[in-house]
């Protein structure tokens, strides 16, 4: 009977330091990928509008927490794979086991690093990201006031409060084929078409679009077939400064803290419950009225309206079922679960990373890095797929987000049991 020795703290520190070094290497790799994908493109777009480099650098700095939160879990998995793979291919783990040490000497340091990285990622995602987003929006609004042309790009759709502007090709301040959808002060819907437009910065007054060869059509909400139209060779259209600022002031659940998202979820659930109860009362009332009409028979005045009553009742039932799948609520629930599932991904990957690392034969560090990248891509694909199913198909938000973590833990435990038994 083999008697295993207790955990050696010297080896524990050695493995932790090895894992942290590999984590830093992998973290830099993922950090650069996400940095280029999310930040440099933004910086390039702003720099083309002659925004001072210092302000662009601040924008990039305020957006860093999102990169850290995404990079840390994947870096933890790849780093653990690289560490355990190298130690396995160099026979270091074989020597440890031959010395009477158990597999705990591998798992305990990996779990410790996984917990540390999960906490780091959670703080970045739940504390630093909302704070960075607030400062990002403040700075961007200040830049937007001084450089409002940032909000109009070639072949794009921009929304300013109740105004939507669709642009064609842009050359300097000149824009081709402009479409504007808005509402007048009297609440009428208005469509404005222009072959060419010139963008002007009017300072505190906001933006103005000088439209050439413009066509305007307006119609009332209550009578859309009653409309007016006009054409002109010149028209000046204004986008007020407050509308420009409001366009970038909204914060999505991704930029909120988990506590703030949870409070919004509770508000939405209460509002949805009240709405559903009201719909149920309407359905019950209409069902009773329809039943009463059928019981009274042809002599009842509402007998001839039974077909329309049934159709209206069916519409109410369909509306009730569609309201139960509130997309806005599902979106908030998905983001709430993501705030915990992604940071805890570093811990979920521990068993899978250790098990795969123990199977390495040669070039364990390189193989571990490659396998880690493949798992990261699969995990991200499952996460995006689950989020899409949650929003579009009404699939459970919990299972949509937590399934990749559960699969990683399950596969890791099975592989670990197989490797230890072998």
C-alpha positions as CSV (number, residue, x, y, z in Angstrom):
1,X,0.0,0.0,0.0
2,X,1.4,3.3,-1.1
3,X,1.4,6.0,1.6
4,X,1.3,9.5,0.2
5,X,3.2,12.3,1.9
6,X,1.6,15.6,2.9
7,X,1.8,18.6,0.5
8,X,5.3,20.1,0.3
9,X,5.2,23.8,0.6
10,X,8.4,24.2,-1.3
11,X,6.9,22.4,-4.3
12,X,3.6,24.3,-3.8
13,X,5.5,27.6,-4.1
14,X,7.4,26.3,-7.1
15,X,4.3,25.2,-9.0
16,X,2.4,28.4,-8.1
17,X,5.3,30.6,-9.4
18,X,5.5,28.5,-12.6
19,X,1.8,28.8,-13.1
20,X,1.8,32.6,-12.5
21,X,4.7,33.1,-15.0
22,X,2.8,31.1,-17.6
23,X,-0.4,33.0,-16.7
24,X,1.4,36.3,-17.3
25,X,2.7,35.1,-20.7
26,X,-0.8,33.9,-21.8
27,X,-2.4,37.0,-20.3
28,X,-0.2,39.3,-22.4
29,X,-1.2,37.2,-25.5
30,X,-4.9,37.5,-24.9
31,X,-4.6,41.1,-23.7
32,X,-3.0,42.1,-27.0
33,X,-5.7,40.3,-29.0
34,X,-8.6,42.0,-27.2
35,X,-6.7,45.3,-27.0
36,X,-6.3,45.4,-30.8
37,X,-9.8,44.2,-31.4
38,X,-11.7,46.6,-29.1
39,X,-9.4,49.6,-28.4
40,X,-7.1,50.3,-31.2
41,X,-9.9,50.4,-33.7
42,X,-11.7,53.0,-31.5
43,X,-8.5,55.0,-31.2
44,X,-7.9,55.0,-34.9
45,X,-11.4,56.1,-35.6
46,X,-11.1,59.1,-33.2
47,X,-7.6,60.0,-34.3
48,X,-8.8,60.5,-37.9
49,X,-11.0,63.3,-36.5
50,X,-7.9,65.1,-35.2
51,X,-8.7,64.5,-31.5
52,X,-5.7,65.2,-29.3
53,X,-3.6,62.1,-28.6
54,X,-3.7,62.6,-24.9
55,X,-7.5,62.4,-24.8
56,X,-7.4,59.3,-27.0
57,X,-4.9,57.7,-24.6
58,X,-7.3,58.4,-21.7
59,X,-10.2,56.8,-23.6
60,X,-8.1,53.7,-24.2
61,X,-7.1,53.6,-20.5
62,X,-10.7,53.9,-19.3
63,X,-11.6,50.9,-21.5
64,X,-8.8,48.6,-20.2
65,X,-10.9,46.9,-17.4
66,X,-13.1,45.2,-20.1
67,X,-9.9,43.8,-21.7
68,X,-8.5,42.6,-18.3
69,X,-11.9,40.9,-17.4
70,X,-12.0,39.0,-20.7
71,X,-8.3,38.1,-20.8
72,X,-7.8,36.7,-17.3
73,X,-9.9,33.5,-17.4
74,X,-8.5,32.3,-20.7
75,X,-5.0,33.2,-19.6
76,X,-5.5,31.2,-16.4
77,X,-6.5,28.1,-18.4
78,X,-3.7,28.4,-21.0
79,X,-1.2,29.1,-18.2
80,X,-2.2,26.1,-16.2
81,X,-2.0,23.9,-19.4
82,X,1.4,25.2,-20.2
83,X,2.7,24.7,-16.7
84,X,1.4,21.1,-16.1
85,X,2.2,20.1,-19.7
86,X,5.8,21.2,-19.3
87,X,6.2,19.5,-15.9
88,X,4.7,16.3,-17.4
89,X,6.9,16.3,-20.5
90,X,10.0,16.9,-18.3
91,X,9.0,14.1,-16.0
92,X,8.9,16.4,-13.0
93,X,5.4,15.2,-12.0
94,X,6.6,11.5,-12.3
95,X,9.4,12.3,-9.9
96,X,6.9,13.9,-7.4
97,X,4.6,10.9,-7.6
98,X,7.5,8.5,-7.2
99,X,8.6,10.4,-4.1
100,X,5.3,9.6,-2.4
101,X,3.4,12.8,-3.2
102,X,-0.2,12.6,-4.5
103,X,-1.9,14.4,-7.3
104,X,-2.9,17.0,-4.7
105,X,0.5,18.6,-5.2
106,X,-0.7,19.6,-8.7
107,X,-4.3,20.4,-8.0
108,X,-3.9,22.5,-4.9
109,X,-1.6,25.1,-6.5
110,X,-3.8,25.1,-9.7
111,X,-6.9,25.7,-7.7
112,X,-5.2,28.5,-5.7
113,X,-4.1,30.3,-8.9
114,X,-7.6,29.7,-10.4
115,X,-9.3,31.3,-7.4
116,X,-6.9,34.3,-7.5
117,X,-7.5,34.9,-11.2
118,X,-11.2,34.6,-10.8
119,X,-11.2,37.2,-8.0
120,X,-9.0,39.5,-10.2
121,X,-11.3,39.1,-13.2
122,X,-14.4,39.7,-11.1
123,X,-13.0,42.9,-9.6
124,X,-12.1,44.1,-13.0
125,X,-15.5,43.2,-14.4
126,X,-17.7,44.4,-11.5
127,X,-15.8,47.3,-10.0
128,X,-13.3,48.7,-12.5
129,X,-15.4,48.3,-15.6
130,X,-18.4,50.4,-14.4
131,X,-16.0,53.0,-13.0
132,X,-14.0,53.1,-16.3
133,X,-17.2,53.3,-18.3
134,X,-18.5,56.3,-16.4
135,X,-15.2,58.2,-17.0
136,X,-15.1,57.0,-20.6
137,X,-18.6,58.5,-21.3
138,X,-17.7,61.7,-19.5
139,X,-14.6,62.2,-21.6
140,X,-16.3,61.1,-24.8
141,X,-19.1,63.5,-24.3
142,X,-16.5,66.3,-23.8
143,X,-14.7,65.3,-27.0
144,X,-18.0,65.0,-28.8
145,X,-18.9,68.6,-27.9
146,X,-15.7,69.9,-29.3
147,X,-15.6,67.4,-32.3
148,X,-19.3,66.6,-33.1
149,X,-18.3,65.1,-36.5
150,X,-17.4,61.9,-34.6
151,X,-21.0,60.9,-34.6
152,X,-21.4,61.0,-38.4
153,X,-19.6,58.3,-40.5
154,X,-19.8,57.1,-44.0
155,X,-22.5,54.5,-44.8
156,X,-23.8,54.5,-41.3
157,X,-27.0,54.8,-39.2
158,X,-26.9,57.2,-36.2
159,X,-29.6,57.8,-33.7
160,X,-29.9,61.1,-31.8
161,X,-32.8,61.0,-29.4
162,X,-35.8,60.8,-31.8
163,X,-33.8,61.5,-34.9
164,X,-32.2,58.8,-37.2
165,X,-29.7,59.9,-39.8
166,X,-28.6,57.5,-42.6
167,X,-25.5,58.6,-44.5
168,X,-23.9,57.6,-47.7
169,X,-20.3,58.3,-48.8
170,X,-18.4,61.0,-46.9
171,X,-15.6,63.2,-48.2
172,X,-14.4,65.7,-45.7
173,X,-17.5,67.5,-44.5
174,X,-19.5,66.6,-47.6
175,X,-22.0,63.7,-47.4
176,X,-23.9,62.0,-50.3
177,X,-27.4,60.6,-50.1
178,X,-28.7,61.6,-46.7
179,X,-31.9,60.2,-45.2
180,X,-33.3,61.7,-42.0
181,X,-36.2,60.2,-40.0
182,X,-37.6,62.3,-37.1
183,X,-40.7,63.9,-35.5
184,X,-41.7,67.5,-35.7
185,X,-42.7,69.6,-32.6
186,X,-46.3,68.7,-33.3
187,X,-45.6,65.0,-33.2
188,X,-45.8,64.4,-36.9
189,X,-43.5,61.8,-38.6
190,X,-41.1,63.4,-41.1
191,X,-38.9,62.0,-43.8
192,X,-36.2,64.1,-45.4
193,X,-34.1,63.1,-48.4
194,X,-31.2,65.0,-49.8
195,X,-28.7,64.2,-52.6
196,X,-25.9,66.1,-50.9
197,X,-25.2,67.6,-47.5
198,X,-22.5,69.5,-45.8
199,X,-21.7,69.1,-42.1
200,X,-21.2,72.2,-40.1
201,X,-20.0,72.6,-36.5
202,X,-22.1,75.4,-34.9
203,X,-20.4,75.3,-31.5
204,X,-22.8,75.3,-28.6
205,X,-25.8,75.1,-30.9
206,X,-24.7,71.7,-32.1
207,X,-24.5,70.3,-35.6
208,X,-26.1,71.5,-38.8
209,X,-26.6,69.7,-42.1
210,X,-26.9,72.0,-45.1
211,X,-29.0,69.9,-47.5
212,X,-29.0,70.4,-51.3
213,X,-32.0,69.4,-53.4
214,X,-34.0,68.2,-50.4
215,X,-37.4,66.4,-50.4
216,X,-39.6,66.5,-47.2
217,X,-42.6,64.4,-46.4
218,X,-44.6,64.7,-43.1
219,X,-47.6,62.8,-41.9
220,X,-49.7,62.6,-38.8
221,X,-49.6,59.5,-36.5
222,X,-53.3,59.2,-36.4
223,X,-53.8,59.6,-40.2
224,X,-50.8,58.4,-42.2
225,X,-52.6,58.7,-45.5
226,X,-53.0,62.4,-44.8
227,X,-49.6,63.8,-45.6
228,X,-47.8,66.9,-46.9
229,X,-44.6,67.1,-49.0
230,X,-42.3,69.7,-50.3
231,X,-39.0,70.1,-52.2
232,X,-36.4,72.7,-51.9
233,X,-32.9,73.5,-53.3
234,X,-31.6,74.3,-49.8
235,X,-32.5,73.2,-46.3
236,X,-30.6,73.5,-43.0
237,X,-31.2,70.7,-40.5
238,X,-30.2,71.0,-36.9
239,X,-28.9,68.3,-34.5
240,X,-28.9,70.0,-31.0
241,X,-25.9,69.6,-28.7
242,X,-28.0,67.9,-26.0
243,X,-29.1,65.2,-28.5
244,X,-25.4,64.6,-29.3
245,X,-24.5,64.1,-25.7
246,X,-27.5,61.9,-25.0
247,X,-26.5,59.6,-27.8
248,X,-23.5,58.4,-25.8
249,X,-24.8,58.7,-22.3
250,X,-26.7,55.4,-22.0
251,X,-25.0,52.5,-20.1
252,X,-25.8,48.9,-20.9
253,X,-25.9,46.1,-18.2
254,X,-22.5,45.0,-19.3
255,X,-21.0,48.3,-17.9
256,X,-23.0,48.1,-14.7
257,X,-22.0,46.4,-11.5
258,X,-23.6,43.1,-10.6
259,X,-25.6,44.8,-7.8
260,X,-27.0,47.5,-10.1
261,X,-27.9,44.9,-12.7
262,X,-29.7,42.8,-10.0
263,X,-31.7,45.8,-8.9
264,X,-32.7,46.5,-12.5
265,X,-33.7,42.9,-12.9
266,X,-36.0,43.1,-9.8
267,X,-37.6,46.2,-11.2
268,X,-38.2,44.6,-14.6
269,X,-39.6,41.4,-12.9
270,X,-42.1,43.5,-10.9
271,X,-43.2,45.4,-13.9
272,X,-43.5,42.2,-16.0
273,X,-45.5,40.6,-13.2
274,X,-48.0,43.5,-13.1
275,X,-48.3,43.5,-16.9
276,X,-48.9,39.7,-17.0
277,X,-51.5,39.9,-14.2
278,X,-53.3,42.7,-16.1
279,X,-53.2,40.6,-19.3
280,X,-54.6,37.5,-17.4
281,X,-57.5,39.6,-16.1
282,X,-58.3,40.7,-19.6
283,X,-58.1,37.2,-20.9
284,X,-60.3,35.9,-18.1
285,X,-62.9,38.7,-18.8
286,X,-62.9,38.0,-22.5
287,X,-63.2,34.3,-22.0
288,X,-66.1,34.7,-19.6
289,X,-67.8,37.1,-22.1
290,X,-67.3,34.6,-24.9
291,X,-68.6,31.7,-22.8
292,X,-71.7,33.7,-21.9
293,X,-72.4,34.5,-25.5
294,X,-72.2,30.8,-26.4
295,X,-74.5,29.8,-23.5
296,X,-77.2,32.3,-24.5
297,X,-77.2,31.0,-28.0
298,X,-78.4,32.8,-31.2
299,X,-80.9,34.9,-29.4
300,X,-78.1,36.9,-27.7
301,X,-77.1,40.1,-29.4
302,X,-73.4,39.2,-29.2
303,X,-73.9,35.8,-31.0
304,X,-73.0,37.3,-34.4
305,X,-69.8,38.6,-32.9
306,X,-68.5,35.3,-31.5
307,X,-66.0,34.8,-34.3
308,X,-64.4,38.2,-33.7
309,X,-64.5,37.6,-29.9
310,X,-62.7,34.3,-30.3
311,X,-60.1,35.9,-32.6
312,X,-59.5,38.7,-30.1
313,X,-59.2,36.2,-27.2
314,X,-56.6,34.2,-29.2
315,X,-54.6,37.4,-29.9
316,X,-54.6,38.2,-26.2
317,X,-53.4,34.7,-25.3
318,X,-50.6,35.0,-27.9
319,X,-49.6,38.4,-26.6
320,X,-49.5,37.0,-23.0
321,X,-47.1,34.3,-24.0
322,X,-44.9,36.7,-26.0
323,X,-44.7,39.0,-23.0
324,X,-43.5,36.2,-20.7
325,X,-40.4,36.1,-22.9
326,X,-39.4,39.7,-22.2
327,X,-36.2,40.1,-24.3
328,X,-35.1,43.1,-22.2
329,X,-35.3,41.1,-19.0
330,X,-33.6,38.1,-20.6
331,X,-30.8,40.4,-21.7
332,X,-30.3,41.7,-18.2
333,X,-30.3,38.2,-16.8
334,X,-27.8,37.0,-19.3
335,X,-25.4,39.9,-18.4
336,X,-25.9,39.3,-14.7
337,X,-24.9,35.6,-15.0
338,X,-22.0,36.5,-17.3
339,X,-20.6,38.8,-14.5
340,X,-20.0,35.6,-12.5
341,X,-19.6,32.9,-15.1
342,X,-16.8,34.5,-17.0
343,X,-14.6,35.3,-14.0
344,X,-15.3,31.9,-12.5
345,X,-14.2,30.4,-15.8
346,X,-10.6,30.6,-14.5
347,X,-11.7,28.2,-11.7
348,X,-13.8,26.0,-13.9
349,X,-10.9,25.4,-16.3
350,X,-8.6,24.1,-13.5
351,X,-9.6,20.5,-13.6
352,X,-9.7,20.4,-17.4
353,X,-6.4,22.1,-17.7
354,X,-4.6,19.9,-15.2
355,X,-6.1,16.7,-16.7
356,X,-5.1,17.6,-20.3
357,X,-1.6,18.8,-19.1
358,X,-1.0,15.4,-17.4
359,X,-1.6,13.7,-20.7
360,X,1.2,15.6,-22.4
361,X,4.1,13.6,-23.7
362,X,6.5,15.9,-25.6
363,X,6.7,19.7,-26.0
364,X,4.1,20.0,-23.2
365,X,4.3,23.7,-23.0
366,X,3.8,24.4,-26.7
367,X,1.0,21.7,-27.0
368,X,-0.6,23.1,-23.9
369,X,-0.7,26.6,-25.4
370,X,-2.2,25.3,-28.6
371,X,-4.9,23.2,-26.8
372,X,-5.7,26.1,-24.6
373,X,-6.4,28.4,-27.6
374,X,-8.7,25.7,-29.1
375,X,-10.6,25.4,-25.8
376,X,-10.8,29.2,-25.5
377,X,-12.4,29.4,-29.0
378,X,-14.9,26.6,-28.2
379,X,-15.8,28.1,-24.9
380,X,-16.4,31.6,-26.4
381,X,-18.5,30.0,-29.2
382,X,-20.6,28.2,-26.7
383,X,-21.0,31.3,-24.6
384,X,-22.1,33.4,-27.7
385,X,-24.4,30.6,-28.9
386,X,-26.0,30.4,-25.5
387,X,-26.5,34.1,-25.3
388,X,-28.1,34.1,-28.8
389,X,-30.5,31.3,-27.8
390,X,-31.4,33.1,-24.6
391,X,-32.3,36.3,-26.3
392,X,-33.9,35.0,-29.6
393,X,-35.4,31.7,-28.5
394,X,-36.2,32.4,-24.8
395,X,-33.9,29.7,-23.6
396,X,-33.1,29.7,-19.8
397,X,-30.5,32.5,-19.2
398,X,-28.9,30.5,-16.4
399,X,-28.2,27.5,-18.6
400,X,-27.3,29.6,-21.6
401,X,-24.4,31.2,-19.7
402,X,-23.4,28.5,-17.2
403,X,-23.4,25.5,-19.6
404,X,-19.8,26.1,-20.9
405,X,-18.5,26.2,-17.3
406,X,-20.4,23.1,-16.3
407,X,-19.1,21.3,-19.3
408,X,-15.5,22.3,-18.5
409,X,-15.8,21.1,-14.9
410,X,-17.5,17.9,-15.9
411,X,-15.0,17.1,-18.7
412,X,-12.1,17.9,-16.4
413,X,-13.3,15.7,-13.6
414,X,-13.9,12.8,-16.0
415,X,-10.4,13.2,-17.5
416,X,-8.8,13.6,-14.0
417,X,-10.5,10.4,-12.8
418,X,-9.3,8.6,-15.9
419,X,-5.7,9.8,-15.5
420,X,-5.5,9.1,-11.8
421,X,-6.9,5.6,-12.2
422,X,-4.5,4.9,-15.1
